[in-house]
Each structure stands twice: as structure tokens, then as C-alpha cells.
Amino acid sequence: MSTAQAQHHPAGPLAAADALNARLGATRTEPAVLPQLEALALAVTANQPVLLWGEPGIGKSAGMERLAATLGVGLETVIASVHEPSDFAGLPIVGDDPATTGVPMAPPDWAVRLARTGHGLLFFDELSSAPPAVQAALLRVVLERRVGSLVLPEAVRIVAAANPPSSAADGWHLSPPLANRFVHLDWTHDPRTVARGMAGTWPEAPIPTVDPARAAGAAARARGVVSGFLTARPGLVHHLPDDAEGRGRAWPSPRTWEMALRLLATGYAAGASGEALSAVLTGAVGDGAGLELLSYLEHLDLPDPERVLAHPEAFALPERGDRQLAFLIAVVAAVQSDPTRARWEAGWVVLAKAVDAGVPDVAARAAADLAAMREPAWPVPAGIDAFVELLQLAGSLPGAR
């Protein structure tokens, strides 16, 4: 038998070894409550780019394969450290008349496959081993979803993995612009989970499912929380760490607060656990700002603004000033999401309770935002009387008495 025939013969010398390896590769999964898996699934559900930090060999890549299988989408793995900047910026292709048509930048094959499918999981591995020029080229991919002349579909989720620079081959700190585009999660291993995996069973975290009936209220609550918190703590809107390691991880900026808003709204709408929400929020804005936000959340306990708008006379205004501000912002955000006359008038009933409680200054900003939504045909409700002077000065209510 020739060598070529032996290589393809089912009874060749490696057939039994291949069958053994296939048997060892057949594993099963079971539902498990693992905060780091739930946090990853929550960030992916919210469609926020995620960066997993962990030592080599602890299963980041295997976790991506299981996540893609659970989501029922394809996985495209790109080893960032072995690519050139042009692999992400695109290679120029000169046509017949570049002065008329320009020079398009050809995308790589993995981007074309994702665009053709319309969805999927894009996994950038070894990000901290990529040199600064490659990191710079990745900025547009992560933020704008643009690879060369191709724009990735919105349904494509982006996840990356990095080893700490101390344990990465030729490791680099992430550049601040690239680091500020990710939700940073620490990826660790649990010896008991690994031991059970060696027995053939690996954990599978359930994917958070957004409840459409809770979506509007969740979005409004999240807006009230984040806006109210930043109103009370304006110094945390933007803070670039002083050290290179800190600048290469999570830190607060308007961009990452937008990420935190989306993560919080998704968590509310999907009923995510407190542990998962804690991980993703600190992973977005950093430990310092994140812990302050979590402390604020712990004592906030906002009612659902949609329920309040349905029965505005039946609720009691929160007593604490920070809760009042967050709640009123949430109510106005809920009206803005579906600005009908009935909901707009219900909003004024809510704001009037702040006046009755002796805190019209707390409701002033919310009143200006609510007044700006008024349609010309809508009459001025009675609840607006206490704000008329303020709104006329601000020009938010033309023609009001």
C-alpha cells in the first residue's frame, strides 16, 4: 500500500487514535450560575464590545466557542498579534479610473463572511500582543464596525481577549483610545469547574433574554439612573488614569457611560443578576466610578416609570433628593420614548408632585425637557403652572401664560 493510500485508509495506524480523540472531544454542557459567564453573556446581548483579561491557557477561546454555539451563530477568530494594520484598514484595490471611482479598501475574508451572514461573533484574540499600529487600525473596527470599505452588520457581536502584559508574548499596554471602547471583564478559572469539565461536563450560562414588555420601562429607568448619578457626581463623567496600566483598562468617559447605560437597560429588561450587572458596569467605567454607581443603585430602588405614567395620581414621590431627580428624569425619558398627549399630561401630574413636596428646583430640568415635547395642538395642563415662569425664561414654552 502506498503512503498516500495509507493516509486515507480507514484502518490506518492513526485511525484508532483519532477515534479516541473524537471520543474525548464529545462533551456535554449543563446550566450553571457563574457570574463571569453571565456577565459576558449580558454584555454580548447588549451588543457592547467585550475584552476578557486572563492568563494564557484558562479557556478564553473555548469559552467563545461555547458561547457561539449557545447563541446559534458562527464564530470568526482573528489573532490580532499576527496581523498587519492593513488587514483591518483594508488593502487598496485600484480600479480602471481611480480619479472617478476612488480606490476601495478590500476587506479580509472573515469580514466578508460576517457581512454575508448578517450576524455572528467576532473574536479578536491576543489583543495585548498586538503592536500599537495594529491597535490603532482596530479602533474603527471596534467603534464603527468598519473593515476596509465594508461595514459589519449591527448584529455582529465583538469580543476580544488579552493576556496581562506581564504574561503576554511581547506584550503591550492597550492604547487608551482602544481600551476605552471595551467592557473589561476579568476571566478566571474555577478548579472545580475545570475538574468537572475533565469528566466531560462544562457549564453553560443562560443567555439573558430581553423581555419586550419591560424594554420601555428598562430604558427609562436606566436613563434616570445614569443621568441622575452624573448630575450628582459630575467629576466622574471623564477621568483618564495617570498610569499606563490604568489607561489600558476601564475608565470613565462619555463613551463608556453610554455603554453603561445600554448595559444597565439590558440588565433591567432581561432580569440580570446583581453580580452580572456589577461586573459589566465596573468593566465599562472602571472600579472607582463603577463602585460609586453601584452604591448609588443599591439605595435608589426606582419605581417603573411606565407604571407611574399609567396611574400618575397613585404614586408617592421618593423622599431623597437624588432619588427624586433620577425618578423624574426616568419619567420624562419614558414619555419621550412614546410621546402621546395622555403620557405627556401624565408626566406633568408627576412633576406637580415635586412642587407640592416643596422641591420645584429638583423638577426644573425635567420640566424643561417635558415642555420641549409639546405639540402645538396640545393645551397647557394645569400642572405646568408652577413652572411657567422658569420655562418662559428658558424659551421652552412659547405662548404660555
N, C-alpha and C positions, 0 to 999 in steps of 0.2 A: 504494500500500500504506500502510495506516495505521501510526502509531507502534507501537501495540500488536501489530499483526501482525508488524512487523519485529523486535520484541524476541523473538518466539518462532519466527521463521523459521530453519530450519537453515542457510540460505545468507546470513544476516545479516552485516553488516560486521564483527562481532566473532567470528564462528564460527571463522575460521582462527586468530585469536589464542588463542581458548580451546583449540583443538586443540593448538596449540604448547605452551601452558602445561601441558596434560594430559600431553604427551609428556615435558616436563622434570620433571614430578612423578613419573614412573614410574621408581623406583629399585629397587635390589636390596640385599640385605644379605649379609654373609659372616661366618663365625665369626672372632672375634678375641680376643686375650688383652689386655684392657685392665683394669687393676686397679680404676679408678674405676667402670667398668660392672659388674665382678664384685662389688665391694663393695656397690653399690646393689642388685644382684640378691640378694645374700646377706641384706641387711637386710630386703628385701621378703619373701623366703622365710621368714625368721624372724618375720615379722609384727610388726616393730618400726617405729614411725613414723620416717621419714627426712626430714631437712631438707638440701637441696642449696644450698650457698653458691657464688655465682658472679656475675661481671659480666653486665650485660644483653647479650643477643644471642649467647650462646655455645652455645645449643642445649639448655637445660634442658627446655623444653616439648616440643621434638622428641624428646628422649630418652625422655620419658614416653610419647609416642605409640608409639615403637618397643618400649618395654618392655611396654606393654599388649598390643600385637599379638603379641609373643613369648609372653606368658603366656596369650593367648587370652581376655582379659577386657575388659570395657568400661572406658573412661576417662571420669571426670567431673572436669572442670576448673572450679575455683571461684577467681575472682580476689579474694583476701581484701581487698585495699585498697579495693575499690569496694562493699563490703557494710557493712551496719549490724550492731550486736550482735544485734538481734532476728532477723537472718537465720540465726543459728546457735543462739540460745537458743530460737527459735520465736515465732510470733505467737499471742497468746491468742485463742481462739475460745469465745465464751460460748454455752453450750447453753441448754436450756429451764429447767433447775433447777441453776444453778451451786452452790448450797448443798449439793446432794446429790451431784452428779457431779463437782464441781470445774470448773476451767477448763483444758482441754487446750491445749498449745502446739503449733501446727501446724508441721510441718517443711517445708522448701523442697522443690521438685520433684526436685532432684538426689539428695537423701537418700531420697526415696520410691522413685526408680528403683533405687538401690543396694539398698534393703531388698527390693524386689520381685524383683530378680535374684538376690540372695543372695551375690554376690561382685562384685569389681571393684576398680579402682584409683581412689582419691580423691586428687586433686592440688590442693593449695592453692598458688596462685601469688602472688608479690609479698607474701610474708608480712611482710617488714620495712617495707613501706609501709603496713601496717595500723596504725591508731592503737591506743593502749593499751586502749581499751574493747572494740575488736573482738578484740584478742589475748586479753583476759580471757574473752570469750564462746567463744573457740575451745578453751579449756582442757578443757571437758567433752567436746567432740567428739574431741579427740586422745586423752585419757586414758580416758574412759568410753564413747566411741563414741555418745554421746547427742546427738541433734539435736532440740531441742524435746521432744516426748513420744515420739519414735521412737528406738530403739536399732539402730544399724547392725550387720549380721551380722559375726561374728568373721572371716569370710573376706575382708572388705573390707580392703585394704591402704591405708595413708595415707602419702602423700609430699607434701612441701611444698618450695617453692623461695623463696629470698630473695636479694636483692642486698645487698652490704655497705652500711651506712647512708650511707657517703660517696658511693655511686653510685646510691642508690635515690631515686626521686622522693619528696620529703617523708619521707625515711627515718627510722625509729625503731630504737633498740636493742630486741631482743626482751626481754620481761619474763623474769626468772629462772624463774618457775613454768612458763612456756610453753617456754622454751629447754630446761629440764630434762626435757622429755617427748619429745625427739627424739634420734636418732642424727645427728650433724652430719657431713656429707661435703663436702669442697671439690670443686667441679665446674669443671674447666678444659678448655681446648680444645687439641688437638694439631694444629698446622698441617698435618702430613702426612695426618691423618685427614680434616681439612676438605678438603684438596686432592683426596683420593680420593673424598670424598663429592660434590664438584662434578663428578667424572667419572661419577657415578651409582652408586657403591657405598659403603654405610655399614657400620660394624662392628656386629656383633650378639654380645653376650656370652651364653654359655650360662647358663641358669638353674640354680643349684645344686639338685640333687635329693637329698633326704634318703633314705638307704638304711634301710629299716625294720629290717634285721638289725643295723645299727650304732646304732640310736637309743638303746637302753637303756644301752649302754656309753658312748655320747657324753654322755648326760645325767649319768651318774655321774662321768665324768672332769671335766666342766665344773664340777660342784658341788665336787669335790675341789680343783680349781684355784682357783676364786674364793674359797671358804671358807678354804682354806689361806693364800692370799695376804692376805686381810683379817685373818686371825688374826695373821699376821706383821707387817702394816702397818696397825694399827687407825686411825691418824691419817688414812688415806685413805678411810675409809668415807664421810665427808661433809666437803666443803671448798668453801664458797661464795667465788668470787673477789672481790677487793676492788674491781675496776674494773667499770664498766658494760658495757664491751665483753666482758670475760671472763664476766660473769654472763649475757650473752646468747648464749653459745656452750655447748660441752660442759663439764660439771664433775661431779665425783663426788658421788653421794648414794646412799642405799639404793635409790632408784628406778632410777638409771642402772646400778648394779651388777647389779640384776635384769635389766636389758636386756642388759648384757654377758654374763651367764650364759646367756641364751637365744641370743645371737649365737654364743657360743663352742660351745655344744652343737650348734647347727645347722651351724656350720662343721665340727665334728668328724664329724657324721653325713653331711654332704654332700661331705666331702673338699675343702673350700675351700682356696685357696692361702694362703700366709703373708701375701702382700701384701694380699689382701682382708680377712683376719682383722685385720691390723694397722690397716687403715683404719677398720673398723667398731668395734673396741674403743676406739681413741683417740677416735673420733667419739661414743662413748657416755659415757665417763668423763673425757674431756679428755686433753690431751697429757701433762701431768705424771704423773697416775696411770696413764694408758694405757701410757706408755713403761716405767714400772716393772713393770707387769703383763706386758708383752711380754718384758722382760728375764728376769722370773721364769719365763715359759713356755719361753723359749729353753733354759734349763738344767734344766727339770723332767723332760720325757720320761716321763710316767706310763704304765705298762702298762695294758692294757684290763682294767678290774675284772671284767668278765663272764668273761674267760678265766681270771682268777685264781680266781674263785669256782668255776669248773668243775674246776680242779685246784689246790686251795689248798696242797697239800704241795710243789708243783713250782716255786714262785717264790721269789726272793730279795728280802728287804726292802731298799728303797733305803738307801744309807748316809747321805745328808744328812738332817738333821732336818726341813727344810722339805719335802723330797720325801716323807719318811715320813708327815708329818702330812697332806699333800694326798692321798697314796695311800690312807691309812686312811679318810679322810673319803669318798673316792670309793667304796671298797669298801662302806662302810656305806650310802651312798646307793644303790648298786646293789641291796643286799639289800632296802632299803626299797621300791624300785620293784616288787619281786616277792617278798614275804616268806614264802617257804616254809620248812619246818623244815630241809630239806637246805641251803638257801642260808644260813640263819641259823647253822647249825652250822659251815658252811664259813667264815663271817665270823669266828667265834671261833678257828678254826685260824690265820687270817691275823693276828688281833690277838695270839695267843700268840707269834708270831714276834717281835713287838716286845718282848715281855717277855724272850724268850730272848736278844735282842740287847742287853738292858740298858737299854731306853728305855721302861719302862711308862708314864711320865708323858706321852709323846707319844700313847699309845693310850688314855689315860684318858677323854677326851671321846668318842672313837669308841665305847669300851666302854659308856659310859652310854647312848648313843643306840641301840646294838645291843641292850642289855638291855631297853630300853623296848619293843622289838618282840616280846618273848617271849609266846607263847600259853601259857595255864595248863597245857595238856597236854604241853608240850614239856619234857623233862628238862633239867637243868642240865648242859651239856657240861663235859668236863674242862678245856678251855682257859679257862674262866671263873675258875678257882681263884685266879689271881694278882690278879683284880680284885674278889673278893668283898667284902673289907673296904671298898674305895672305894665300891662300888655299894650296900652296905648303909647306909653313911653318907649317900649321896645319895638313898636310898629307891627306887633303880631296880630292885632285885631282891628283892622281899619273899619271905621264907621261905628265902633262900639260906643255906647254912651258912657 
